[in-house]
Each structure stands twice: as structure tokens, then as C-alpha cells.
Amino acid sequence: MKKKITCFIILFVTFQTSIAYSQQKGEPFEGIDLTWQNGSDRRDSSVFEKLKYFIPSILMDVNYTYSFNNPIDNTVVGSTALARNNEVQLSALHFGGDLNYQNARARFMTQFGTRSVIVPRNDYSPYRGQYQLANVYRFLSEGYVGYHINKWYGINIDAGMFMSYIGLNSYYQPENWEYQASFTSDNTPWFFNGIRIQIYPTKHLKIEPWIINGWQSYGKFNTMPGVGANVTWIPSNNFKFLTNNYFGTDAAGIPERKRFHSDNSILLRYLNRPESKSVSKAAFSITADIGCEYGGGVNGFNASDATKPAQYFASFMIYNRVWFLKNRFAWTIGGGMMTNPGRYLVLYPTGQASPLPNPNNPTGTEGNFPFSANPGDKFFGWDCSANLDFMPNQSITARLEFVHRESSVPYFAGQGGVTSQTGYSTSALDPKWRPDLVKSENRIILVLLFRI
């Protein structure tokens, strides 16, 4: 019996080794132009690409935004891209890169700037247990290790923290057509923590299953992990389709509440004349999301039972981008809408209205003046934006953007702000003071984006 087991182990190891070192058919999406796509790296090469074992990457994002509401505390509400009004801010500084040795692979990217504060605040899983997970991971945007198998057009098995594709937009702003993401992207995950397997059966197709801790969470809310998958199909230089589907239990302390989410995008480049002195290329992207929570007192899309309110998410966004003067300038216009009864994906207002988990009601919020997120609470929002980009080379972008956003309930920071009557968090609150939340905002954003 021992001999049979030994022979089986030898055969298995030999088989795995032969797969890992067999000749791969080619690189995934090899020869396909990805530089025009929303949410993708617009560079056609890296200055470090000749390095053998480590390809560095550095990204910087500096913004200035002016809100016509002019809140007294300068706080931006409902955004993961912006943190403060009327100030020049270092939103993000990332550095790291990709490591490869034989078939071993790894990637890490650090995260400094205001995004290291405003993105982790939306993850409540660190409150389960100890060790301050939010602080441990706060300064990392990505960090994973894996192994590459030379099968078909490649198979990658990775474990750690990696970027999400849900919502189309990239977490790294130099890759996006717009700066302030529409509700669809800003209210869906930027990162996942767990295991993924990237399978490229053909040059044009990627299938990527996930087993993850949860919905943009460092830890798990309950005992069941989240599961999902991405499928990306790029049949030509001018078309891309991707779908992401997720299932998990992401209400703290309510394991019977299940979440489903489906995210779907189409991108089409309908004009490409790179040497033209007028319009050089044009493309559009459409994203549509739908999902729900059911169980544990909520009823998904079904609103017929008054004791179990409907709790779901439905949204879309559409953008059109036109490049001109040999791709040195680009103009983007677009927007979207979102409805989210139960508000389980809505970014909560910040400052004194900022929520913390309530042990007696894990789906609710607390604080001096909480923004309610109870079953049945309605939320509808829509937005539109337009911007102009100047791109003298593939490493830097200067962007001027105008954004208008509206919501069905008071949500955005008004002139009185969301911190205190003076705008400072150190001030003792006047008993008569309340956060000044309003239903709309207009803002202008100036941005410098750098990538090398």
C-alpha cells in the first residue's frame, strides 16, 4: 500500500511539474490594444520592462476640488476619490511592482495619501475580533503571492489582497476616463482579500474564480467566505466584455442574510485614427449592476411583505470619450444612477455623522448624528460629469472635471459641513448643531496624475 501511495505521489508531482514547465501557447491578450479602455493602463510599455526579476511601478495622484456648497469643514461626502474641498491634496502615492522568478510570482503596491483613510473606513469587518486589521492593511493597496502554470495561455494562482473589477473603474486613477466615479463604481468594491485563480484558455478569454473574505473586507463578517468570479472576453482591438458575479454573507452578525451581486460592462472603440490631427479615436463604456440581500429580515427584490422590506441594488453608468490631436487631448462625458433600498452599499456621510458598527444592530449605524441604513430606508442617486484631459506623454495626465450629483435624501455636505459648528473636530458641539446635509452638489476638480 505504501508503495502505491509513493508511486501516486511521484506521478502527481511529475504531472504538475510537466504542466508548469510545458511550453505556453502565448501571452493572454497578446497583440491586442488595451490602452484605450476605461479602467486599464493607457501605457503601451514600461520604462522598466527590460528588468528581469522585478518591474517597478510608481503612481501619484494630486487633486484640488472646489465644491459650490463650500462646506465650512472642507469635508467631501460620498466619495472614495476625494477627501477635502478647497485644498490641494495628495490623494494617492503608490509604489511597488511585480516580482517574477521562474514560475513564482508576487506583486505589492503601497498606499499613502488621503485614500489610505477614506477607503478602509468603508470596511467594518475589522471590528470583529482584535488586531486592528484596518490599520495593518491601511498602507497597502495590493499584496499577493502566487504561482504561474504554463498551460494554454497561462494559469495564475494567487493569494493575498488584490484589486476588484466590480464597477469597471480602476482603483488607480491614471487608468480611468473620469476622476469622480459614478455611484456604480464608488459604491462597489475596490479590493478583495483571499484567493483567485486566473485561467486563460485562449488569447482572448480570462476566467477568474474567487474565494475571498467578503465584499471589500479585510476580514470575514460571518463564517462563510465570499465566492465569485470574473469573466473577461476581448475578441478584438475594439471590443471588451466583462462580467463579475458575487455571493456572500456580509451583514455583521447576521449569517442568514445573503448577498448576491452581478456587474456587467461593455466597451467599444468605434473610431481609431492615431495620426489624425483632429479626432484620433473615440470609445464608450456601459456598465450595469444588479444585486440584492435576502434573509435576516430583508426580502431582496420582493416588497410585498411589510415586515421584510426589499433590499437591493440597481445601477448603471455610461461614458463616452473622444481623443484628438494625436491622442494628446481627450474629452469625456457621462454619468449614471443608483437605487439602493436599505442603503447597504451607500457610502455613509463622514465627520460627526460617520457610522460605527452597533453591536445591538449590526446593519444600523451610530454616532452623534447617524445616517440611517435600516431595512427599508430608500436611497436614489444620479450623477453626470464632463472633463478635459491633457496628456503630453503616457506617464502624466492633467485633468479638469466638472461633476454634478443628486440624491433623493439629504446626503452631500452643505455649507454647515458635517463636523461641528466651527468646522473643527476639536470643538465642543453646540447642542443645537446638526450636520448640514443637502440633496445635491456641484464641484470642479483639478487633477495631476503620474505613472511610470
C-alpha positions in Angstrom: 0.0 0.0 0.0 2.8 2.4 0.9 4.5 1.7 -2.5 1.2 2.6 -4.3 0.9 5.8 -2.4 4.6 6.7 -3.1 4.1 5.9 -6.8 1.0 8.1 -6.9 2.8 11.0 -5.3 5.7 10.7 -7.7 3.3 10.6 -10.7 1.3 13.6 -9.4 4.5 15.7 -8.8 5.8 14.7 -12.2 2.5 15.7 -13.9 2.3 19.1 -12.1 6.0 19.8 -13.0 5.4 18.9 -16.6 2.4 21.3 -16.7 4.3 24.1 -15.1 7.3 23.9 -17.4 5.5 23.0 -20.6 5.5 25.4 -23.5 2.8 28.0 -23.1 0.9 28.9 -26.3 1.4 32.6 -25.9 0.6 35.6 -23.6 -3.0 36.4 -22.8 -4.4 39.3 -24.9 -1.1 39.4 -26.8 -1.1 41.9 -29.6 -4.5 43.4 -28.5 -4.6 47.1 -27.9 -5.8 47.7 -24.3 -4.6 51.3 -23.9 -7.9 52.9 -24.8 -10.1 51.0 -22.3 -11.7 52.6 -19.3 -10.2 51.1 -16.2 -7.0 50.0 -18.0 -3.3 51.1 -18.1 -3.1 53.6 -21.0 0.7 53.0 -21.4 1.9 50.8 -24.2 5.2 49.9 -22.4 7.1 50.4 -19.2 10.5 52.1 -18.9 11.4 49.2 -16.6 10.2 46.3 -18.8 13.8 45.1 -19.6 14.4 44.3 -15.9 14.4 40.5 -15.4 13.0 39.8 -12.0 11.3 43.0 -10.7 9.3 45.5 -12.7 8.8 48.6 -10.5 5.7 50.8 -10.6 5.1 54.3 -9.2 1.8 56.2 -9.3 0.9 59.6 -7.9 -2.5 61.4 -7.7 -2.7 65.1 -6.6 -6.1 66.8 -6.6 -7.8 70.1 -5.8 -11.6 70.2 -5.7 -13.9 73.2 -5.2 -17.5 72.5 -4.0 -20.1 75.1 -4.8 -21.7 74.1 -1.5 -18.5 75.4 0.2 -18.8 73.4 3.4 -17.2 75.1 6.5 -15.1 72.0 7.4 -13.9 71.3 3.8 -15.1 67.7 4.1 -16.2 65.8 0.9 -19.1 63.4 1.4 -19.8 60.3 -0.6 -16.6 59.9 -2.5 -13.6 57.5 -2.3 -11.6 59.7 -4.7 -11.9 63.0 -2.8 -11.4 63.8 0.9 -11.3 67.6 1.3 -12.6 70.6 -0.5 -10.8 73.8 -1.5 -7.3 72.3 -0.6 -4.5 70.7 -2.6 -4.3 67.1 -1.5 -2.0 64.2 -2.2 -4.8 61.7 -2.8 -2.5 58.7 -3.5 1.1 57.7 -3.6 1.7 54.1 -4.7 5.0 52.4 -5.2 5.8 48.7 -5.6 5.8 46.4 -8.6 5.8 42.8 -9.9 8.3 40.1 -9.0 8.9 37.0 -11.1 11.4 34.2 -10.6 10.9 31.1 -12.8 7.2 30.4 -12.2 6.9 32.1 -8.8 5.2 35.5 -8.9 4.2 38.3 -6.5 3.0 41.8 -6.5 2.8 44.6 -3.9 1.7 48.2 -4.1 1.8 50.6 -1.1 -0.8 53.2 -0.5 -0.2 56.6 1.1 -2.3 59.8 1.0 -5.9 60.5 1.7 -7.1 57.3 0.1 -5.4 55.3 2.8 -8.0 56.8 5.2 -11.2 57.2 3.2 -11.3 53.7 1.5 -10.6 51.4 4.6 -13.3 53.3 6.6 -16.0 51.5 4.5 -14.9 48.1 5.7 -16.4 47.1 9.1 -15.0 43.6 9.2 -12.0 44.7 11.4 -14.4 45.3 14.3 -14.9 41.5 14.5 -12.1 40.5 16.8 -8.9 42.4 17.5 -5.5 43.3 16.0 -6.8 46.4 14.1 -6.9 45.0 10.6 -7.8 48.4 9.2 -4.5 49.8 10.4 -2.5 46.7 9.4 -3.6 46.9 5.8 -4.2 50.7 5.5 -1.0 51.4 3.7 -1.2 48.6 1.2 -3.4 48.6 -1.9 -2.2 45.3 -3.2 -0.1 42.5 -1.9 -0.2 38.9 -3.1 2.0 35.9 -3.9 1.3 33.1 -6.4 2.4 30.6 -9.0 2.2 30.6 -12.8 1.4 27.4 -14.7 2.4 27.2 -18.4 -0.9 25.8 -19.5 -2.9 27.2 -22.5 -2.2 30.9 -22.4 -1.3 30.8 -18.7 -2.9 30.0 -15.3 -2.1 32.1 -12.2 -2.9 31.0 -8.7 -2.6 34.0 -6.3 -3.4 34.6 -2.6 -3.4 37.9 -0.7 -5.1 41.2 -1.4 -5.8 42.2 -5.0 -7.9 44.7 -7.0 -11.6 44.2 -7.7 -13.0 44.6 -11.2 -16.6 45.2 -10.0 -17.8 48.6 -11.2 -15.3 48.8 -14.2 -13.3 51.7 -12.8 -9.7 51.0 -11.7 -8.7 51.9 -8.2 -5.7 53.6 -9.8 -6.9 56.9 -11.1 -4.5 57.2 -14.1 -6.4 54.3 -15.7 -9.8 55.9 -15.6 -11.6 58.1 -18.0 -13.2 60.1 -15.2 -12.0 61.1 -11.8 -15.1 61.2 -9.6 -16.5 57.7 -10.2 -20.2 57.3 -10.8 -22.3 55.8 -8.0 -22.0 52.3 -9.6 -18.2 52.2 -9.1 -17.8 54.3 -6.0 -20.3 52.0 -4.0 -18.8 48.7 -5.1 -15.5 47.0 -4.0 -12.1 48.4 -4.8 -10.2 45.4 -3.3 -10.6 41.7 -2.3 -8.7 39.7 0.2 -8.5 36.0 -0.5 -7.6 33.6 -3.3 -8.1 33.9 -7.0 -7.3 31.7 -10.0 -6.7 33.4 -13.4 -7.3 30.9 -16.2 -6.6 32.0 -19.8 -7.8 29.1 -22.1 -7.4 31.3 -25.2 -5.7 34.5 -26.0 -9.0 36.4 -25.9 -10.6 34.9 -22.7 -9.9 35.1 -19.0 -11.9 33.1 -16.4 -11.1 34.0 -12.8 -12.8 32.3 -9.8 -12.5 33.9 -6.3 -12.7 32.6 -2.7 -12.5 35.8 -0.6 -13.1 37.1 2.9 -16.0 39.2 1.8 -17.3 42.3 0.0 -14.4 44.7 0.1 -13.4 43.4 3.5 -10.1 42.7 5.2 -11.8 40.0 7.4 -14.9 37.9 7.4 -18.2 39.2 8.8 -19.5 35.7 9.4 -18.3 32.1 9.0 -18.9 31.7 5.2 -16.4 33.2 2.8 -17.5 35.2 -0.2 -17.3 33.4 -3.6 -17.4 34.8 -7.1 -15.8 35.0 -10.5 -14.8 37.4 -13.3 -15.0 36.5 -17.0 -13.3 38.9 -19.4 -13.6 38.5 -23.2 -11.6 40.7 -25.6 -12.1 39.3 -29.1 -10.5 42.3 -30.9 -8.7 45.6 -30.5 -12.1 47.4 -30.4 -14.3 45.5 -28.1 -14.3 44.2 -24.5 -16.9 42.4 -22.4 -16.6 41.5 -18.7 -18.9 40.2 -16.1 -18.4 39.8 -12.3 -20.7 37.8 -10.0 -20.5 37.6 -6.3 -22.3 35.7 -3.4 -21.6 36.1 0.3 -22.8 36.9 3.8 -21.7 40.4 4.5 -24.0 41.7 7.3 -22.1 41.6 10.6 -23.5 39.1 13.0 -26.4 38.1 10.6 -25.2 35.0 8.9 -28.6 34.2 7.5 -28.5 37.3 5.4 -27.1 36.5 1.9 -25.8 39.0 -0.7 -25.8 38.5 -4.5 -24.3 41.0 -7.0 -23.9 41.0 -10.7 -21.7 43.6 -12.5 -21.5 43.7 -16.3 -19.7 46.0 -18.7 -19.3 46.5 -22.5 -16.6 48.7 -24.0 -16.5 49.6 -27.7 -13.9 51.7 -29.6 -15.8 53.0 -32.7 -13.1 55.2 -34.2 -9.3 54.8 -34.4 -7.1 57.2 -36.4 -4.0 57.7 -34.2 -2.2 60.0 -36.6 -5.1 62.3 -37.1 -4.6 66.0 -36.2 -8.3 66.3 -35.3 -10.3 63.4 -33.8 -7.9 60.4 -33.3 -10.2 57.9 -31.6 -13.5 57.5 -29.8 -15.0 54.9 -27.5 -17.8 54.4 -25.0 -18.3 52.1 -21.9 -21.6 50.9 -20.4 -21.8 49.2 -17.0 -24.9 47.8 -15.4 -25.2 46.3 -11.9 -27.9 44.4 -10.1 -28.0 42.6 -6.8 -29.8 42.1 -3.5 -29.7 41.0 0.1 -32.2 38.5 1.4 -32.8 36.7 4.7 -32.3 38.1 8.2 -35.3 40.4 8.0 -34.9 41.7 4.4 -36.5 40.3 1.3 -34.4 41.0 -1.8 -36.5 42.5 -4.7 -39.8 41.5 -3.1 -41.6 44.4 -1.4 -44.9 42.6 -0.8 -44.1 41.7 2.9 -44.2 44.8 5.1 -42.3 43.0 7.8 -39.4 42.2 5.5 -38.5 45.2 3.3 -37.0 44.9 -0.1 -33.2 45.4 0.0 -31.5 45.6 -3.4 -29.0 47.4 -5.6 -29.6 48.5 -9.2 -27.4 50.9 -11.1 -25.8 51.8 -14.4 -23.2 54.2 -15.8 -22.3 55.2 -19.3 -19.3 57.2 -20.6 -18.2 58.4 -24.0 -14.6 59.5 -24.6 -13.1 61.3 -27.6 -9.3 61.7 -28.2 -7.9 64.3 -30.5 -4.7 66.0 -31.7 -2.8 62.6 -31.9 -4.2 61.5 -28.5 -2.7 64.4 -26.6 -6.1 65.6 -25.5 -9.3 63.8 -24.6 -12.9 64.8 -23.7 -15.1 62.5 -21.6 -18.8 63.0 -20.8 -21.1 60.6 -18.9 -22.8 59.7 -15.7 -25.2 57.2 -14.1 -27.7 56.4 -11.4 -28.2 54.1 -8.5 -31.1 52.9 -6.3 -30.3 51.1 -3.1 -33.2 50.4 -0.7 -31.7 49.5 2.7 -28.6 51.6 1.8 -26.4 48.6 2.4 -23.8 49.8 -0.2 -24.2 53.5 0.2 -21.1 55.4 1.4 -22.1 56.9 4.7 -21.5 60.7 5.2 -18.3 61.4 7.1 -17.4 63.5 10.1 -19.7 63.6 13.2 -22.3 61.7 11.1 -19.8 58.9 10.5 -21.2 55.5 11.5 -19.6 52.8 13.6 -21.0 49.2 14.0 -23.7 48.9 16.6 -23.4 45.5 18.4 -27.2 45.5 19.0 -28.0 46.2 15.4 -25.1 45.4 13.1 -26.9 46.7 10.0 -27.5 50.1 11.6 -25.2 53.0 12.4 -24.4 55.1 15.5 -22.6 58.3 16.2 -23.7 61.7 17.3 -25.9 62.2 14.2 -26.1 58.9 12.3 -27.1 58.5 8.7 -29.6 55.7 8.9 -29.1 52.4 7.0 -32.0 50.4 8.2 -34.0 47.9 6.2 -36.5 49.8 4.1 -34.6 53.1 4.0 -34.7 54.4 0.5 -31.8 55.9 -1.4 -31.7 57.0 -5.1 -28.8 59.0 -6.6 -27.7 60.1 -10.1 -24.7 62.0 -11.4 -23.1 63.4 -14.5 -19.7 64.7 -15.3 -17.5 66.1 -18.1 -13.8 66.5 -18.2 -10.9 67.6 -20.4 -7.5 65.7 -20.3 -4.1 66.9 -21.5 -1.7 64.0 -21.9 1.7 65.2 -23.3 3.1 61.7 -22.8 1.9 58.3 -21.5 3.1 59.0 -17.9 1.2 62.2 -17.0 -2.3 63.5 -17.2 -3.7 66.9 -16.3 -7.5 66.8 -15.9 -10.2 69.4 -15.4 -13.5 67.9 -14.5 -17.0 69.2 -13.6 -19.3 66.9 -11.6 -23.0 67.2 -10.6 -24.5 64.7 -8.2 -28.0 64.4 -6.7 -29.7 62.2 -4.1 -33.3 61.5 -3.0 -32.4 62.3 0.6 -30.1 64.9 2.2 -26.6 63.3 1.7 -23.9 65.7 0.5 -22.1 68.3 2.7 -23.8 71.6 2.7 -22.3 75.0 3.8 -22.5 74.0 7.5 -20.4 70.9 7.0 -20.6 67.6 8.8 -18.0 68.0 11.6 -19.1 70.8 14.0 -20.4 74.4 14.1 -16.8 75.7 13.6 -15.7 73.0 11.1 -13.1 71.7 13.6 -13.4 68.2 15.2 -11.8 69.6 18.4 -14.7 71.9 19.0 -17.3 71.0 21.6 -20.6 70.5 19.8 -23.3 73.1 20.2 -26.4 71.2 21.4 -28.4 72.9 18.6 -25.9 72.0 15.8 -26.7 69.3 13.2 -24.7 68.1 10.2 -25.7 70.2 7.2 -26.6 67.6 4.6 -28.2 68.6 1.2 -29.6 66.8 -1.8 -27.2 68.0 -4.5 -23.7 69.3 -5.2 -21.7 70.8 -8.0 -17.9 70.7 -8.0 -14.9 71.4 -10.1 -11.9 69.0 -9.8 -8.3 69.7 -10.9 -6.0 66.7 -11.0 -2.4 65.8 -11.9 -1.9 62.0 -12.4 1.5 60.4 -12.8 2.5 56.9 -13.6 5.8 55.3 -14.5 
